[in-house]
Amino acid sequence: MTMRYRIRLFALALAAVLPGMPAQSTAAGVAHAETRAARPIRLLVPLGPGSSGDTSARLLARLASEELGQPIVVENRPGADSLVAVQALLSAPADGYCMLVISPSSMILNPLINPASSYAPLRDLRPVAGMMRVSALLVVGGESRFRTLADVLAAAKQAPGSVSMGSYSAYYRLGALRMQQMAGVTFNQVAYKSAAPLQSDLIGGSVDVALMDVGGAMPLISAGKLRALAVAGKERLRMLPAVPTVAEGGVNQYELAGWTGIAVAAKTPEPVAQSIEAALLKAMHRPEFVRFVTENVGADLFAVPGKEIRALVDAETAHYRPFAQSLQATQR
């Protein structure tokens, strides 16, 4: 089979995924791109196993592979607040064979506060879809002496730096710093590469308290190994109705609700990016994925097209930039 014929077949497949797009114009748009039909697609996850970002990405990969007709292989690439995974994506050919799970860490905060970050999110990455929104949980070990958020804040005020606060991404780290600023306390900030070691240290008592995603924490909360003190959202969670919000616990107007999505390299041919976007959004609306996100992860489905993620990144970057600049000034 000639390359031209393979491209023609790929163009017809794209036209089927994207109603209303003529096959001839689609073929012209991908004439310089390699067909994706020959090999699997990689999905890079900038977190270790165990977080909701990892488990939801694996389910989405399976469902989207059924839409695209080819396997999607998940690769965990934790480290440097998503920088390791972003660099892996940017070093791969921009042909649609490599995708990345994105979040505020990779798209907003890492470029603002990490001097080692050399990429511009909306210049180098092309968001193709949102995935889910989820509020953070403030948790402690099951045997912790802290029973409420008020207990944590009182101890931190009495002995500044005596209470250790763990976090495993730039987003949660900035959230912890915002909490201590808004509450007028000082935590001993402890950074982790992924959720699993932080969870182990919480259970073992070597770190006192942490902000983490609901999906990663819930199995351990159900098993009695972790205890939720507060929800960092506007409202209490359906699955944890007895757990107050951070605002109810004494830090007024505090909120930390993250989101995840999928991106490809910015230079990916637009027809290819659009076909991936269509397949992902279709997979996300399947009942199996909706149930997993809402019931297992405790999140809200955020299946929106890439253009909405771009607008969100612009808005949240403007929101966080002044705080990030203030934070950097105090750390010099």
FENWO-V899199 format. One record per residue. N is the residue number from 1. RES is the residue in one letter. PHI is phi in whole degrees, -180 to 180 (none if undefined). PSI is psi in degrees with one decimal (* if undefined). Layout:
N_RES_PHI_PSI + N_RES_PHI_PSI
//
This chain:
1_M_none_129.8 + 2_T_-76_158.1 + 3_M_-60_-40.7 + 4_R_-61_-39.0 + 5_Y_-70_-38.8 + 6_R_-63_-41.8 + 7_I_-63_-40.2 + 8_R_-61_-43.3 + 9_L_-63_-40.7 + 10_F_-64_-39.1 + 11_A_-63_-40.3 + 12_L_-65_-37.1 + 13_A_-64_-41.1 + 14_L_-63_-41.9 + 15_A_-62_-33.9 + 16_A_-69_-36.6 + 17_V_-73_-35.0 + 18_L_-110_89.3 + 19_P_-57_138.5 + 20_G_93_-9.1 + 21_M_-94_116.6 + 22_P_-61_140.7 + 23_A_-62_-35.4 + 24_Q_-65_-44.5 + 25_S_-68_-34.4 + 26_T_-65_-43.2 + 27_A_-61_-39.6 + 28_A_-64_-35.8 + 29_G_-73_-22.4 + 30_V_-114_15.6 + 31_A_-62_-25.7 + 32_H_-97_0.1 + 33_A_-105_149.3 + 34_E_-75_140.4 + 35_T_-66_142.2 + 36_R_-86_-6.6 + 37_A_-70_-13.2 + 38_A_-84_-21.6 + 39_R_-153_166.3 + 40_P_-66_161.5 + 41_I_-101_142.0 + 42_R_-98_140.1 + 43_L_-121_110.9 + 44_L_-87_128.4 + 45_V_-113_118.4 + 46_P_-80_25.4 + 47_L_-134_156.4 + 48_G_-78_172.5 + 49_P_-61_147.2 + 50_G_113_-22.6 + 51_S_-85_163.9 + 52_S_-66_-28.9 + 53_G_-63_-35.6 + 54_D_-75_-50.2 + 55_T_-67_-38.7 + 56_S_-70_-35.3 + 57_A_-64_-37.6 + 58_R_-68_-41.0 + 59_L_-67_-43.8 + 60_L_-61_-39.6 + 61_A_-60_-42.6 + 62_R_-66_-45.3 + 63_L_-70_-40.5 + 64_A_-70_-30.6 + 65_S_-64_-31.1 + 66_E_-69_-34.0 + 67_E_-72_-39.1 + 68_L_-87_-15.0 + 69_G_77_21.4 + 70_Q_-156_153.8 + 71_P_-70_148.1 + 72_I_-117_117.7 + 73_V_-99_123.0 + 74_V_-85_131.9 + 75_E_-124_120.7 + 76_N_-80_123.8 + 77_R_-131_66.5 + 78_P_-74_162.1 + 79_G_127_141.8 + 80_A_55_40.3 + 81_D_53_51.3 + 82_S_82_-7.4 + 83_L_-64_-37.3 + 84_V_-61_-46.1 + 85_A_-69_-39.9 + 86_V_-62_-44.5 + 87_Q_-64_-35.7 + 88_A_-64_-40.5 + 89_L_-65_-45.8 + 90_L_-71_-19.9 + 91_S_-87_-9.8 + 92_A_-89_156.5 + 93_P_-59_142.6 + 94_A_-86_71.6 + 95_D_-128_6.3 + 96_G_91_-2.7 + 97_Y_-82_-11.3 + 98_C_-131_127.6 + 99_M_-124_164.8 + 100_L_-137_134.9 + 101_V_-76_123.1 + 102_I_-111_161.6 + 103_S_-158_178.1 + 104_P_-58_-28.5 + 105_S_-61_-49.0 + 106_S_-81_-31.3 + 107_M_-97_-16.6 + 108_I_-132_-60.9 + 109_L_-79_-42.6 + 110_N_-56_-48.8 + 111_P_-63_-25.7 + 112_L_-81_-35.5 + 113_I_-119_-8.2 + 114_N_-103_110.3 + 115_P_-61_-23.9 + 116_A_-79_-9.2 + 117_S_-79_122.7 + 118_S_-117_8.2 + 119_Y_-105_156.0 + 120_A_-109_115.4 + 121_P_-51_-50.7 + 122_L_-87_-3.3 + 123_R_-92_-38.9 + 124_D_-101_-18.2 + 125_L_-121_147.2 + 126_R_-120_98.7 + 127_P_-59_136.1 + 128_V_-112_-21.0 + 129_A_-170_149.6 + 130_G_-83_168.7 + 131_M_-131_-59.5 + 132_M_-156_158.5 + 133_R_-116_139.0 + 134_V_-150_137.9 + 135_S_-79_148.4 + 136_A_-79_157.3 + 137_L_-115_141.3 + 138_L_-95_117.5 + 139_V_-128_158.2 + 140_V_-133_170.3 + 141_G_-67_156.1 + 142_G_-61_-26.5 + 143_E_-102_13.0 + 144_S_-63_148.7 + 145_R_-74_-17.5 + 146_F_-84_126.7 + 147_R_-106_-23.3 + 148_T_-141_165.7 + 149_L_-61_-36.8 + 150_A_-59_-37.0 + 151_D_-62_-43.6 + 152_V_-62_-48.0 + 153_L_-66_-38.0 + 154_A_-64_-42.8 + 155_A_-66_-39.6 + 156_A_-68_-31.6 + 157_K_-75_-38.4 + 158_Q_-68_-38.2 + 159_A_-137_86.7 + 160_P_-54_131.2 + 161_G_86_-2.8 + 162_S_-82_-21.4 + 163_V_-99_121.1 + 164_S_-88_134.7 + 165_M_-119_113.4 + 166_G_-92_149.0 + 167_S_-154_153.9 + 168_Y_-128_20.0 + 169_S_-159_163.2 + 170_A_-60_-34.6 + 171_Y_-65_-48.9 + 172_Y_-70_-33.0 + 173_R_-65_-45.0 + 174_L_-66_-35.4 + 175_G_-62_-39.5 + 176_A_-67_-40.2 + 177_L_-67_-38.1 + 178_R_-64_-39.7 + 179_M_-63_-46.0 + 180_Q_-67_-33.5 + 181_Q_-67_-45.6 + 182_M_-71_-29.5 + 183_A_-90_-11.7 + 184_G_72_36.8 + 185_V_-127_174.3 + 186_T_-129_119.8 + 187_F_-97_157.4 + 188_N_-88_101.3 + 189_Q_-77_128.5 + 190_V_-123_119.2 + 191_A_-95_138.4 + 192_Y_-124_155.3 + 193_K_-79_-28.3 + 194_S_-153_174.8 + 195_A_-72_-37.0 + 196_A_-58_-51.1 + 197_P_-65_-32.1 + 198_L_-65_-43.2 + 199_Q_-61_-42.2 + 200_S_-62_-42.4 + 201_D_-70_-33.3 + 202_L_-64_-46.2 + 203_I_-63_-40.8 + 204_G_-78_-13.0 + 205_G_88_7.7 + 206_S_-84_-11.1 + 207_V_-133_141.7 + 208_D_-82_-47.5 + 209_V_-148_157.3 + 210_A_-156_154.8 + 211_L_-100_130.0 + 212_M_-154_169.3 + 213_D_-75_151.8 + 214_V_-62_-45.1 + 215_G_-61_-40.8 + 216_G_-72_-30.0 + 217_A_-86_-31.1 + 218_M_-58_-44.8 + 219_P_-60_-36.2 + 220_L_-76_-31.4 + 221_I_-67_-44.1 + 222_S_-62_-32.8 + 223_A_-84_-3.0 + 224_G_81_8.0 + 225_K_-85_-25.9 + 226_L_-126_159.3 + 227_R_-133_131.3 + 228_A_-86_128.2 + 229_L_-98_-32.0 + 230_A_-161_153.5 + 231_V_-104_128.2 + 232_A_-90_47.2 + 233_G_-130_179.2 + 234_K_-71_-29.0 + 235_E_-131_160.7 + 236_R_-68_156.4 + 237_L_-85_145.0 + 238_R_-60_-37.8 + 239_M_-82_-11.4 + 240_L_-135_63.0 + 241_P_-65_-22.2 + 242_A_-86_-8.8 + 243_V_-89_121.7 + 244_P_-74_164.9 + 245_T_-78_164.2 + 246_V_-61_-38.1 + 247_A_-63_-41.5 + 248_E_-65_-29.3 + 249_G_-82_-3.9 + 250_G_126_-6.6 + 251_V_-109_90.0 + 252_N_-62_139.6 + 253_Q_67_12.4 + 254_Y_-82_135.3 + 255_E_-152_138.7 + 256_L_-144_96.0 + 257_A_-122_113.6 + 258_G_-92_176.8 + 259_W_-146_160.8 + 260_T_-132_159.5 + 261_G_-160_-169.6 + 262_I_-129_140.7 + 263_A_-136_159.1 + 264_V_-122_174.0 + 265_A_-64_144.6 + 266_A_-62_-28.5 + 267_K_-87_5.6 + 268_T_-60_132.3 + 269_P_-52_133.3 + 270_E_-58_-40.7 + 271_P_-61_-35.8 + 272_V_-68_-45.6 + 273_A_-60_-39.7 + 274_Q_-68_-36.0 + 275_S_-68_-39.3 + 276_I_-64_-44.3 + 277_E_-57_-47.3 + 278_A_-62_-42.1 + 279_A_-67_-42.0 + 280_L_-65_-45.9 + 281_L_-64_-37.7 + 282_K_-65_-42.0 + 283_A_-65_-38.9 + 284_M_-67_-26.3 + 285_H_-89_1.1 + 286_R_-70_141.1 + 287_P_-54_-36.5 + 288_E_-61_-41.9 + 289_F_-73_-41.7 + 290_V_-60_-44.4 + 291_R_-63_-43.1 + 292_F_-62_-46.2 + 293_V_-64_-45.5 + 294_T_-81_-36.2 + 295_E_-96_-42.7 + 296_N_-84_-42.7 + 297_V_-88_-25.4 + 298_G_74_29.8 + 299_A_-113_177.0 + 300_D_-107_138.3 + 301_L_-62_135.5 + 302_F_-131_49.1 + 303_A_-82_83.0 + 304_V_-120_155.1 + 305_P_-69_164.7 + 306_G_-57_-34.7 + 307_K_-63_-30.9 + 308_E_-73_-32.2 + 309_I_-68_-39.9 + 310_R_-58_-45.4 + 311_A_-64_-39.2 + 312_L_-65_-43.2 + 313_V_-62_-43.5 + 314_D_-59_-46.8 + 315_A_-67_-44.4 + 316_E_-73_-30.4 + 317_T_-63_-43.8 + 318_A_-63_-35.1 + 319_H_-70_-43.9 + 320_Y_-87_-19.6 + 321_R_-56_-48.6 + 322_P_-60_-39.8 + 323_F_-68_-40.8 + 324_A_-63_-41.0 + 325_Q_-65_-39.7 + 326_S_-64_-41.0 + 327_L_-63_-45.6 + 328_Q_-62_-37.5 + 329_A_-65_-38.6 + 330_T_-75_-19.2 + 331_Q_-93_-6.1 + 332_R_-71_*
//
